[in-house]
């Protein structure tokens, strides 16, 4: 599920959102798109998919939606893969 895109965009998004300067506050879709050098619609598609899997959570600040990693869910999924799911 995370390795499907050949270019690793989903992993790059999760990595970017896990960086110390962004982990707490999260990033908007615009921030992700600009930071990774991808079009906004592509970023939104990946962000929505990761959110639907429960790997990201959203927080609304004003009129902007910020995406943050759900570390508990990521740990659960990691354990499933380590067990040979």
N, C-alpha and C positions, 0 to 999 in steps of 0.2 A: 504494500500500500504506500510506503514511503519511497520505494525505489522505482515506481512506475515511470515517472518522468525521466527521460534519458539524461536531462541536464541537471538533475538533483535539486530542482527548485524548492520542493517541499522541505528537504533537509536543510537547505540554505535558509529558508524562512525560520525554521525551528532553531537553527543555530543563532541567527541574528536576534531572535526574540529572547534567547538565553544569555545574551551578553550582559555583563553587569550594568552597563549604562541604560539598558532598555528593559531588563527583566521585570522590574517593579512597576514602571509606568506603562509599559507596552508601547506599541506603535500603531499608527493608522495605516490603512491600505496604501495611501499615498506615500507614506514614509518607507514602507516595504518596497513598493515599486521603484521609487527613486534610489533607494539604497542598493537594490539588487540589479538595477538597470533593466527592468522588465516593464512592459506596458501595464497600466493599471488594471485593465480587464483580466489579464493573466494573473496578476497578484490576487485579485478578488476571487477568481476561480479557485486558486490554491488555498487561500485563507478560508473560504467557505467550506471546502472539503475537509481541511484540518479541523475546523470548528465542528463539523458534523460528526467527525470521529471522536470528538471530545478532547482532542489534544490541545486545542486553544479555547480560551474563554474571551468573551468580549466585555468591555466596560465602556459605557457611554460617558463622555466628558463634554458637556455642552452639546454641540451638534455633531461631534466627531465620535466615531466608534474606534476604540483602541483594542488591539489584539494582544493577549498575553498567553504564555504557555501555561498549561495545567500540569504542573510537575507531578502530581499524584497520578493522574491518568497516564502520563508518559511513562512513569515507572511501572505501572500495571502492564502496559503494552510491552514494554521492554522485557519484563519477566515472562510474559506469554511467549515471546519469540525465543528467549533463552531456553525455555523448556521444550522447544521444538514444536511449537504450535503449528 
